């Protein structure tokens, strides 16, 4: 039972260490060679859309306030 726990923890530690090394290496590679990550482009697109929608809401609120006066 103790041996199984030690093996499990060893495999878990090795997996997480390798995952951290892989993610760190790919991150540095993408940063160094300025590779665009596809998810980042989608996030930036959605942020721009949200900014446009917020500006439109502000314009409509201002129009309603002016209409009341």
Secondary structure, DSSP 8 states (H G I E B T S, - for coil): -HHHHHHHHHHHHHHHHHHHHHHHHHHHHHHHTT---HHHHHHHHHHHHHHHHHHHHHHHHHHHHHHH-
